[in-house]
Amino acid sequence: MRRSRRRMRWLQAAALASLVVLESGCAAGQKTYEDDGPFTAGYRNLAVPGRPGGNDPVNLLVYYPARSAEQNAPLDLAGAPYELVVFGHGFSLTAVLYDSLYRHLATHGYVVAGVATEEGLFAGQLPRFVEDFRAAVAGLRAEAARAGGPFFGALRPGARAAAAGHSFGGAAALVAASGHPDLFGAVVTMAATATSPQNVDVLAATRALAVPVLHLGASRDTIVPPPQNLDVLFEATPPPKRLVEIKGGTHSYFHERWYLDRLVEPAGDISVAEQQRLVRRYWLPFLEWALRKDPTGLDVLLGPTAVADPGLSRQAVLLADPVLFGRGSGCIGTRYDLHPARRPGDGALLALGLLPGSVPTPFGELALNPGALVLLGSVPVGASAYGTLPLGIPNEPVLAGRRVHFQALLAGPESAALTGRWDLLIP
């Protein structure tokens, strides 16, 4: 009974959205997405059957969680099944130029296949490359189901991939994913071209997408200038979509290894390493959200942390469905911010519950138990597509180790809908 009263006092304090911050011995611990993850990355070359209109076979450079950091190292199944990313290189470039990006994702539990076709100065047929993306997904699904093969058990049956790529490869990713939600669940482009080579209508394909898309660009890109490409593609993309432009970055800095394209544009205002860091910082939380349905990186991807990032020259976001995420350590005696997000101008009503629930409503599932629910208040969604409700977590030791739950109802001129549940474990 005493503990229940103490919990209720905290609920009442949270409902008042107290901004009083007390001293606490608990340190904040936000995940650093640009750093390597817990897995070791191995790699191997793999050939999979092609599709009509593409290359046959389709050669792939595959990085994956492995038992050692070597070529052909055995697959580490400790975190399986893993998510799949298929990556396309730029025009006249090669798949191996991007191996540091593949390796980074592999350490975070991804299987990443660089499509090693249409390589070199005298290749680059977009229709073939598009079919090779699709063949890569089908081929790796088959390999993951083949008993005794090197990737057996690596993927879920029917796993959808993220289509990603740089420049020409970014255009291929957009076209490959368009009309194929059976194969792809997300798209990431890096300085993708909006033109239509070989009579492939990239913009029409982009308008028909039905998956989340992250567009990455660089402000000093003179090969594929952002106003004629990044901005045009972002405008054509249906929501949910995110635009991130790296300040001082260049077209060729999207690959870490040196290649001839570095000779045809001025040097950037930042280093190659810094541009690579920013790519890792944004595409990993996007993939976690889009493929794994994990919202814990949304602050880094599109919240206050992203808005304050001095490494970006421009950014934009448009969401389709409402989301809720938090920011802060969650420790007793600290401030914790809740951020409901959807369209600028929406209003958000937030609630806290001690117990999860599952109650159907006209606005979606209420994921809090109505008998243990407290309304916290309402906030507007601002121009950055999120709102902020600050909470002060009282300095009550009894709260340590408790799990609490939050949910928001977002309403605008067109619709009202509930977010998913956001859980906070107080350290």
PEPEDA-V595598 format. One record per residue. N is the residue number from 1. RES is the residue in one letter. PHI is phi in degrees with one decimal (* if undefined). OMEGA is omega in whole degrees, -180 to 180 (999 if undefined). NEAR is the number of other ideal C-beta (glycine too) atoms within 12 Angstrom. Layout:
# PEPEDA-V595598
n:N res:RES phi:PHI omega:OMEGA near:NEAR
n:N res:RES phi:PHI omega:OMEGA near:NEAR
This chain:
# PEPEDA-V595598
n:1 res:M phi:* omega:180 near:7
n:2 res:R phi:-63.9 omega:178 near:10
n:3 res:R phi:-63.7 omega:179 near:16
n:4 res:S phi:-62.2 omega:179 near:14
n:5 res:R phi:-64.6 omega:179 near:13
n:6 res:R phi:-65.0 omega:177 near:21
n:7 res:R phi:-59.8 omega:-178 near:27
n:8 res:M phi:-65.0 omega:176 near:22
n:9 res:R phi:-61.2 omega:178 near:22
n:10 res:W phi:-67.1 omega:177 near:34
n:11 res:L phi:-58.0 omega:180 near:31
n:12 res:Q phi:-64.8 omega:179 near:21
n:13 res:A phi:-64.6 omega:179 near:28
n:14 res:A phi:-64.2 omega:-179 near:40
n:15 res:A phi:-63.0 omega:177 near:22
n:16 res:L phi:-81.2 omega:179 near:21
n:17 res:A phi:52.5 omega:-178 near:26
n:18 res:S phi:-62.1 omega:178 near:26
n:19 res:L phi:-100.5 omega:-180 near:18
n:20 res:V phi:-71.0 omega:180 near:18
n:21 res:V phi:-111.4 omega:-178 near:21
n:22 res:L phi:-102.1 omega:179 near:20
n:23 res:E phi:-73.4 omega:179 near:11
n:24 res:S phi:-145.7 omega:179 near:26
n:25 res:G phi:-85.7 omega:-176 near:15
n:26 res:C phi:-91.6 omega:-178 near:24
n:27 res:A phi:-99.9 omega:177 near:12
n:28 res:A phi:-69.7 omega:-179 near:21
n:29 res:G phi:-141.2 omega:180 near:13
n:30 res:Q phi:-79.8 omega:180 near:24
n:31 res:K phi:-64.2 omega:178 near:22
n:32 res:T phi:-100.0 omega:-170 near:19
n:33 res:Y phi:-72.2 omega:-179 near:33
n:34 res:E phi:-76.7 omega:179 near:30
n:35 res:D phi:-82.6 omega:177 near:15
n:36 res:D phi:-66.0 omega:179 near:23
n:37 res:G phi:-92.8 omega:-172 near:26
n:38 res:P phi:-80.7 omega:-176 near:15
n:39 res:F phi:-94.4 omega:170 near:31
n:40 res:T phi:-90.0 omega:-178 near:26
n:41 res:A phi:-98.9 omega:170 near:36
n:42 res:G phi:-110.1 omega:-179 near:32
n:43 res:Y phi:-151.8 omega:175 near:35
n:44 res:R phi:-156.7 omega:172 near:32
n:45 res:N phi:-89.9 omega:-176 near:22
n:46 res:L phi:-142.6 omega:175 near:35
n:47 res:A phi:-114.4 omega:179 near:24
n:48 res:V phi:-123.2 omega:-179 near:36
n:49 res:P phi:-62.8 omega:179 near:25
n:50 res:G phi:-85.0 omega:177 near:26
n:51 res:R phi:-116.3 omega:176 near:27
n:52 res:P phi:-56.2 omega:-179 near:14
n:53 res:G phi:91.1 omega:-180 near:21
n:54 res:G phi:-116.4 omega:177 near:30
n:55 res:N phi:-79.8 omega:178 near:31
n:56 res:D phi:-148.8 omega:3 near:18
n:57 res:P phi:-79.2 omega:175 near:20
n:58 res:V phi:-104.6 omega:-179 near:38
n:59 res:N phi:-85.3 omega:-178 near:30
n:60 res:L phi:-129.0 omega:168 near:44
n:61 res:L phi:-106.0 omega:-170 near:36
n:62 res:V phi:-111.3 omega:171 near:49
n:63 res:Y phi:-105.9 omega:-172 near:45
n:64 res:Y phi:-161.3 omega:174 near:52
n:65 res:P phi:-65.1 omega:-171 near:40
n:66 res:A phi:-132.9 omega:179 near:33
n:67 res:R phi:-80.3 omega:176 near:18
n:68 res:S phi:-154.2 omega:-176 near:17
n:69 res:A phi:-88.4 omega:-176 near:21
n:70 res:E phi:-137.5 omega:173 near:15
n:71 res:Q phi:-67.0 omega:179 near:19
n:72 res:N phi:64.0 omega:177 near:18
n:73 res:A phi:-64.1 omega:179 near:22
n:74 res:P phi:-62.0 omega:178 near:23
n:75 res:L phi:-63.7 omega:173 near:36
n:76 res:D phi:-92.4 omega:-177 near:28
n:77 res:L phi:-91.2 omega:-174 near:22
n:78 res:A phi:-59.6 omega:-179 near:17
n:79 res:G phi:-108.0 omega:-176 near:24
n:80 res:A phi:-69.3 omega:3 near:24
n:81 res:P phi:-78.3 omega:-178 near:28
n:82 res:Y phi:-100.8 omega:174 near:39
n:83 res:E phi:-87.9 omega:-175 near:41
n:84 res:L phi:-117.2 omega:174 near:46
n:85 res:V phi:-126.0 omega:175 near:52
n:86 res:V phi:-112.0 omega:-171 near:55
n:87 res:F phi:-119.0 omega:178 near:57
n:88 res:G phi:-112.7 omega:-179 near:57
n:89 res:H phi:-75.9 omega:176 near:47
n:90 res:G phi:-75.2 omega:-179 near:45
n:91 res:F phi:-60.7 omega:-180 near:38
n:92 res:S phi:71.6 omega:-179 near:23
n:93 res:L phi:-96.9 omega:-178 near:40
n:94 res:T phi:-131.4 omega:-176 near:31
n:95 res:A phi:-63.0 omega:-174 near:41
n:96 res:V phi:-67.9 omega:-179 near:28
n:97 res:L phi:-62.0 omega:-174 near:36
n:98 res:Y phi:-107.9 omega:-171 near:43
n:99 res:D phi:-64.4 omega:179 near:30
n:100 res:S phi:-68.0 omega:176 near:30
n:101 res:L phi:-69.9 omega:177 near:47
n:102 res:Y phi:-60.1 omega:-176 near:42
n:103 res:R phi:-61.2 omega:-180 near:32
n:104 res:H phi:-59.3 omega:180 near:33
n:105 res:L phi:-64.9 omega:180 near:46
n:106 res:A phi:-61.5 omega:178 near:42
n:107 res:T phi:-69.2 omega:177 near:33
n:108 res:H phi:-102.1 omega:174 near:39
n:109 res:G phi:89.2 omega:177 near:37
n:110 res:Y phi:-121.3 omega:166 near:43
n:111 res:V phi:-97.0 omega:-174 near:53
n:112 res:V phi:-122.2 omega:-178 near:49
n:113 res:A phi:-112.4 omega:171 near:54
n:114 res:G phi:-81.1 omega:-178 near:46
n:115 res:V phi:-77.6 omega:-173 near:54
n:116 res:A phi:-98.0 omega:174 near:37
n:117 res:T phi:-126.1 omega:-179 near:39
n:118 res:E phi:53.7 omega:-177 near:38
n:119 res:E phi:-94.3 omega:171 near:30
n:120 res:G phi:92.8 omega:-171 near:20
n:121 res:L phi:-68.7 omega:-173 near:14
n:122 res:F phi:-111.5 omega:178 near:9
n:123 res:A phi:-119.4 omega:176 near:23
n:124 res:G phi:117.3 omega:175 near:28
n:125 res:Q phi:-97.8 omega:-174 near:24
n:126 res:L phi:-60.4 omega:180 near:38
n:127 res:P phi:-57.6 omega:178 near:29
n:128 res:R phi:-66.8 omega:-178 near:32
n:129 res:F phi:-63.1 omega:178 near:47
n:130 res:V phi:-58.5 omega:-180 near:47
n:131 res:E phi:-67.0 omega:178 near:34
n:132 res:D phi:-69.1 omega:173 near:48
n:133 res:F phi:-56.8 omega:-177 near:52
n:134 res:R phi:-66.9 omega:177 near:41
n:135 res:A phi:-64.6 omega:180 near:37
n:136 res:A phi:-61.7 omega:179 near:51
n:137 res:V phi:-65.5 omega:-180 near:43
n:138 res:A phi:-61.7 omega:-178 near:34
n:139 res:G phi:-66.5 omega:180 near:39
n:140 res:L phi:-72.5 omega:173 near:46
n:141 res:R phi:-60.0 omega:-180 near:32
n:142 res:A phi:-64.5 omega:178 near:23
n:143 res:E phi:-63.8 omega:-180 near:32
n:144 res:A phi:-68.1 omega:179 near:35
n:145 res:A phi:-98.0 omega:-176 near:21
n:146 res:R phi:-89.8 omega:-180 near:18
n:147 res:A phi:-59.1 omega:179 near:11
n:148 res:G phi:89.1 omega:179 near:10
n:149 res:G phi:-79.7 omega:-176 near:22
n:150 res:P phi:-67.7 omega:-179 near:29
n:151 res:F phi:-114.4 omega:-179 near:38
n:152 res:F phi:-59.8 omega:180 near:21
n:153 res:G phi:84.9 omega:-175 near:27
n:154 res:A phi:-73.4 omega:-174 near:41
n:155 res:L phi:-123.9 omega:171 near:38
n:156 res:R phi:-70.3 omega:173 near:21
n:157 res:P phi:-57.7 omega:-180 near:13
n:158 res:G phi:72.5 omega:-178 near:19
n:159 res:A phi:-58.1 omega:175 near:33
n:160 res:R phi:-89.2 omega:-177 near:34
n:161 res:A phi:-99.8 omega:164 near:48
n:162 res:A phi:-94.7 omega:173 near:43
n:163 res:A phi:-91.2 omega:-178 near:51
n:164 res:A phi:-133.1 omega:178 near:52
n:165 res:G phi:179.9 omega:-178 near:52
n:166 res:H phi:-111.8 omega:173 near:48
n:167 res:S phi:59.6 omega:174 near:49
n:168 res:F phi:-53.7 omega:178 near:44
n:169 res:G phi:-68.4 omega:175 near:48
n:170 res:G phi:-67.9 omega:175 near:50
n:171 res:A phi:-63.1 omega:178 near:48
n:172 res:A phi:-62.5 omega:179 near:48
n:173 res:A phi:-62.3 omega:179 near:53
n:174 res:L phi:-62.1 omega:-177 near:54
n:175 res:V phi:-70.9 omega:-179 near:45
n:176 res:A phi:-61.3 omega:-178 near:50
n:177 res:A phi:-78.1 omega:-177 near:44
n:178 res:S phi:-66.3 omega:-180 near:33
n:179 res:G phi:77.5 omega:-179 near:20
n:180 res:H phi:-130.4 omega:174 near:30
n:181 res:P phi:-66.7 omega:174 near:21
n:182 res:D phi:-71.5 omega:-178 near:18
n:183 res:L phi:-104.3 omega:-171 near:33
n:184 res:F phi:-125.7 omega:180 near:41
n:185 res:G phi:-116.1 omega:-179 near:34
n:186 res:A phi:-168.6 omega:177 near:39
n:187 res:V phi:-136.8 omega:171 near:55
n:188 res:V phi:-127.6 omega:176 near:53
n:189 res:T phi:-112.7 omega:175 near:55
n:190 res:M phi:-126.0 omega:-179 near:54
n:191 res:A phi:51.7 omega:-180 near:47
n:192 res:A phi:-69.7 omega:177 near:54
n:193 res:T phi:-86.8 omega:179 near:41
n:194 res:A phi:-93.6 omega:179 near:37
n:195 res:T phi:-72.9 omega:-176 near:25
n:196 res:S phi:-122.8 omega:-180 near:22
n:197 res:P phi:-68.2 omega:179 near:24
n:198 res:Q phi:50.7 omega:176 near:21
n:199 res:N phi:61.3 omega:173 near:12
n:200 res:V phi:-94.7 omega:-176 near:29
n:201 res:D phi:-83.4 omega:-176 near:22
n:202 res:V phi:-64.8 omega:-178 near:40
n:203 res:L phi:-67.0 omega:178 near:26
n:204 res:A phi:-63.0 omega:178 near:18
n:205 res:A phi:-63.5 omega:180 near:36
n:206 res:T phi:-63.8 omega:-180 near:39
n:207 res:R phi:-63.6 omega:-177 near:23
n:208 res:A phi:-93.5 omega:-179 near:22
n:209 res:L phi:-65.6 omega:179 near:37
n:210 res:A phi:-132.8 omega:-179 near:25
n:211 res:V phi:-136.1 omega:176 near:37
n:212 res:P phi:-62.4 omega:-177 near:41
n:213 res:V phi:-132.3 omega:171 near:48
n:214 res:L phi:-113.7 omega:176 near:50
n:215 res:H phi:-105.1 omega:176 near:48
n:216 res:L phi:-105.6 omega:177 near:49
n:217 res:G phi:-138.5 omega:-179 near:50
n:218 res:A phi:-135.7 omega:-171 near:45
n:219 res:S phi:-67.0 omega:-178 near:31
n:220 res:R phi:-102.0 omega:180 near:28
n:221 res:D phi:-72.4 omega:178 near:41
n:222 res:T phi:-104.0 omega:179 near:23
n:223 res:I phi:-86.1 omega:176 near:34
n:224 res:V phi:-126.7 omega:-172 near:41
n:225 res:P phi:-58.8 omega:-177 near:23
n:226 res:P phi:-56.7 omega:-177 near:36
n:227 res:P phi:-60.1 omega:-178 near:18
n:228 res:Q phi:-92.3 omega:-175 near:20
n:229 res:N phi:-133.5 omega:-180 near:38
n:230 res:L phi:-55.7 omega:-177 near:42
n:231 res:D phi:-66.6 omega:-179 near:23
n:232 res:V phi:-66.9 omega:179 near:28
n:233 res:L phi:-67.4 omega:179 near:43
n:234 res:F phi:-62.6 omega:179 near:37
n:235 res:E phi:-61.8 omega:-177 near:22
n:236 res:A phi:-78.2 omega:-174 near:28
n:237 res:T phi:-78.4 omega:174 near:38
n:238 res:P phi:-69.7 omega:176 near:23
n:239 res:P phi:-72.2 omega:6 near:26
n:240 res:P phi:-81.6 omega:-178 near:34
n:241 res:K phi:-147.3 omega:-178 near:36
n:242 res:R phi:-138.0 omega:176 near:44
n:243 res:L phi:-115.3 omega:177 near:38
n:244 res:V phi:-133.5 omega:176 near:42
n:245 res:E phi:-109.8 omega:-177 near:36
n:246 res:I phi:-81.2 omega:-177 near:43
n:247 res:K phi:-71.0 omega:177 near:26
n:248 res:G phi:80.9 omega:-179 near:25
n:249 res:G phi:-83.4 omega:-179 near:44
n:250 res:T phi:-126.9 omega:-180 near:39
n:251 res:H phi:-63.6 omega:-174 near:42
n:252 res:S phi:-78.2 omega:179 near:38
n:253 res:Y phi:-76.7 omega:175 near:45
n:254 res:F phi:-74.2 omega:168 near:49
n:255 res:H phi:-117.6 omega:-174 near:38
n:256 res:E phi:-78.3 omega:-179 near:27
n:257 res:R phi:-73.1 omega:179 near:23
n:258 res:W phi:-69.9 omega:172 near:13
n:259 res:Y phi:-151.0 omega:-172 near:30
n:260 res:L phi:-60.2 omega:-179 near:19
n:261 res:D phi:-64.2 omega:176 near:30
n:262 res:R phi:-67.3 omega:-177 near:24
n:263 res:L phi:-83.6 omega:-171 near:13
n:264 res:V phi:-109.4 omega:175 near:17
n:265 res:E phi:-143.9 omega:178 near:24
n:266 res:P phi:-63.8 omega:177 near:18
n:267 res:A phi:-63.9 omega:179 near:19
n:268 res:G phi:-79.0 omega:176 near:29
n:269 res:D phi:-84.2 omega:176 near:20
n:270 res:I phi:-123.3 omega:180 near:25
n:271 res:S phi:-83.5 omega:174 near:18
n:272 res:V phi:-58.8 omega:-178 near:29
n:273 res:A phi:-61.3 omega:180 near:16
n:274 res:E phi:-68.9 omega:178 near:25
n:275 res:Q phi:-65.1 omega:177 near:42
n:276 res:Q phi:-61.8 omega:178 near:36
n:277 res:R phi:-61.0 omega:-178 near:28
n:278 res:L phi:-69.4 omega:174 near:39
n:279 res:V phi:-59.9 omega:-180 near:45
n:280 res:R phi:-61.2 omega:-177 near:38
n:281 res:R phi:-63.2 omega:-175 near:32
n:282 res:Y phi:-102.7 omega:-176 near:42
n:283 res:W phi:-76.7 omega:180 near:49
n:284 res:L phi:-67.3 omega:178 near:42
n:285 res:P phi:-63.5 omega:175 near:38
n:286 res:F phi:-63.4 omega:180 near:44
n:287 res:L phi:-65.0 omega:177 near:45
n:288 res:E phi:-60.4 omega:-180 near:32
n:289 res:W phi:-74.1 omega:-173 near:39
n:290 res:A phi:-74.6 omega:-177 near:37
n:291 res:L phi:-96.6 omega:-176 near:38
n:292 res:R phi:-96.6 omega:-179 near:29
n:293 res:K phi:56.9 omega:-180 near:19
n:294 res:D phi:-103.3 omega:-176 near:26
n:295 res:P phi:-87.4 omega:-172 near:33
n:296 res:T phi:-66.8 omega:178 near:29
n:297 res:G phi:-97.4 omega:-175 near:37
n:298 res:L phi:-66.4 omega:177 near:42
n:299 res:D phi:-62.5 omega:179 near:35
n:300 res:V phi:-68.7 omega:-177 near:36
n:301 res:L phi:-74.7 omega:-173 near:45
n:302 res:L phi:-146.0 omega:-178 near:39
n:303 res:G phi:-91.8 omega:-178 near:38
n:304 res:P phi:-58.1 omega:178 near:27
n:305 res:T phi:-62.7 omega:178 near:32
n:306 res:A phi:-68.2 omega:-179 near:36
n:307 res:V phi:-60.4 omega:-179 near:26
n:308 res:A phi:-89.7 omega:-175 near:15
n:309 res:D phi:-71.6 omega:-180 near:25
n:310 res:P phi:-72.4 omega:180 near:15
n:311 res:G phi:-81.6 omega:-179 near:32
n:312 res:L phi:-109.1 omega:176 near:33
n:313 res:S phi:-93.4 omega:177 near:25
n:314 res:R phi:-150.7 omega:174 near:26
n:315 res:Q phi:-157.9 omega:179 near:35
n:316 res:A phi:-156.6 omega:179 near:32
n:317 res:V phi:-151.9 omega:172 near:38
n:318 res:L phi:-142.3 omega:-177 near:27
n:319 res:L phi:-99.0 omega:175 near:37
n:320 res:A phi:-93.8 omega:-178 near:26
n:321 res:D phi:-115.4 omega:-180 near:27
n:322 res:P phi:-71.6 omega:176 near:39
n:323 res:V phi:-134.5 omega:177 near:45
n:324 res:L phi:-133.6 omega:176 near:46
n:325 res:F phi:-143.9 omega:-178 near:44
n:326 res:G phi:-120.8 omega:-180 near:45
n:327 res:R phi:-144.4 omega:-179 near:36
n:328 res:G phi:135.0 omega:-179 near:34
n:329 res:S phi:-74.9 omega:-175 near:24
n:330 res:G phi:79.3 omega:-178 near:35
n:331 res:C phi:-74.4 omega:175 near:31
n:332 res:I phi:-61.8 omega:180 near:34
n:333 res:G phi:80.8 omega:-179 near:28
n:334 res:T phi:-126.9 omega:174 near:32
n:335 res:R phi:-89.0 omega:177 near:28
n:336 res:Y phi:-131.5 omega:-177 near:42
n:337 res:D phi:-104.7 omega:172 near:35
n:338 res:L phi:-101.7 omega:-176 near:44
n:339 res:H phi:-128.1 omega:169 near:43
n:340 res:P phi:-78.2 omega:-174 near:46
n:341 res:A phi:-139.9 omega:167 near:48
n:342 res:R phi:-169.0 omega:-177 near:39
n:343 res:R phi:-97.4 omega:173 near:33
n:344 res:P phi:-54.6 omega:-178 near:22
n:345 res:G phi:97.2 omega:175 near:18
n:346 res:D phi:-65.1 omega:169 near:33
n:347 res:G phi:-107.5 omega:-177 near:25
n:348 res:A phi:-125.6 omega:174 near:40
n:349 res:L phi:-106.9 omega:-174 near:31
n:350 res:L phi:-110.9 omega:180 near:40
n:351 res:A phi:-137.9 omega:178 near:36
n:352 res:L phi:-121.4 omega:177 near:43
n:353 res:G phi:-138.5 omega:176 near:32
n:354 res:L phi:-82.4 omega:-176 near:29
n:355 res:L phi:-127.3 omega:173 near:23
n:356 res:P phi:-72.2 omega:179 near:25
n:357 res:G phi:-154.3 omega:177 near:22
n:358 res:S phi:-154.5 omega:-176 near:19
n:359 res:V phi:-124.0 omega:177 near:21
n:360 res:P phi:-64.8 omega:176 near:11
n:361 res:T phi:-138.7 omega:176 near:17
n:362 res:P phi:-62.8 omega:-177 near:13
n:363 res:F phi:-106.4 omega:-176 near:21
n:364 res:G phi:115.1 omega:-177 near:22
n:365 res:E phi:-80.3 omega:169 near:19
n:366 res:L phi:-80.1 omega:-173 near:28
n:367 res:A phi:-95.3 omega:176 near:29
n:368 res:L phi:-117.9 omega:175 near:35
n:369 res:N phi:-71.5 omega:-176 near:21
n:370 res:P phi:-60.5 omega:-179 near:19
n:371 res:G phi:-77.7 omega:180 near:13
n:372 res:A phi:-133.2 omega:-173 near:19
n:373 res:L phi:-120.8 omega:177 near:28
n:374 res:V phi:-128.8 omega:175 near:31
n:375 res:L phi:-75.9 omega:-178 near:24
n:376 res:L phi:-96.8 omega:-179 near:38
n:377 res:G phi:135.2 omega:-178 near:26
n:378 res:S phi:-121.6 omega:178 near:22
n:379 res:V phi:-142.0 omega:175 near:27
n:380 res:P phi:-84.8 omega:172 near:25
n:381 res:V phi:-88.8 omega:-173 near:35
n:382 res:G phi:-87.2 omega:-176 near:23
n:383 res:A phi:-63.4 omega:179 near:17
n:384 res:S phi:-84.3 omega:175 near:28
n:385 res:A phi:79.7 omega:174 near:40
n:386 res:Y phi:-139.3 omega:173 near:40
n:387 res:G phi:-112.3 omega:-177 near:37
n:388 res:T phi:-135.6 omega:171 near:34
n:389 res:L phi:-118.6 omega:-180 near:40
n:390 res:P phi:-83.3 omega:177 near:27
n:391 res:L phi:-122.4 omega:172 near:39
n:392 res:G phi:-102.1 omega:180 near:29
n:393 res:I phi:-87.6 omega:-175 near:40
n:394 res:P phi:-59.8 omega:-179 near:33
n:395 res:N phi:-83.0 omega:-179 near:25
n:396 res:E phi:-111.1 omega:-178 near:28
n:397 res:P phi:-56.2 omega:-179 near:21
n:398 res:V phi:-63.8 omega:-179 near:19
n:399 res:L phi:-77.5 omega:-178 near:33
n:400 res:A phi:-60.2 omega:-180 near:22
n:401 res:G phi:87.4 omega:180 near:17
n:402 res:R phi:-84.4 omega:175 near:29
n:403 res:R phi:-108.3 omega:177 near:21
n:404 res:V phi:-122.9 omega:-172 near:36
n:405 res:H phi:-129.4 omega:180 near:35
n:406 res:F phi:-130.9 omega:174 near:43
n:407 res:Q phi:-154.0 omega:-179 near:44
n:408 res:A phi:-133.7 omega:171 near:46
n:409 res:L phi:-107.7 omega:179 near:36
n:410 res:L phi:-107.2 omega:-178 near:40
n:411 res:A phi:-131.7 omega:176 near:25
n:412 res:G phi:-140.4 omega:-178 near:21
n:413 res:P phi:-59.9 omega:-174 near:12
n:414 res:E phi:-96.1 omega:-174 near:12
n:415 res:S phi:-164.5 omega:173 near:18
n:416 res:A phi:-129.8 omega:-177 near:23
n:417 res:A phi:-154.6 omega:177 near:30
n:418 res:L phi:-86.3 omega:171 near:35
n:419 res:T phi:-77.2 omega:165 near:41
n:420 res:G phi:-71.1 omega:180 near:32
n:421 res:R phi:-80.5 omega:175 near:33
n:422 res:W phi:-110.3 omega:-177 near:40
n:423 res:D phi:-104.7 omega:177 near:27
n:424 res:L phi:-127.7 omega:172 near:35
n:425 res:L phi:-97.4 omega:-179 near:20
n:426 res:I phi:-74.8 omega:-175 near:33
n:427 res:P phi:-64.2 omega:999 near:24
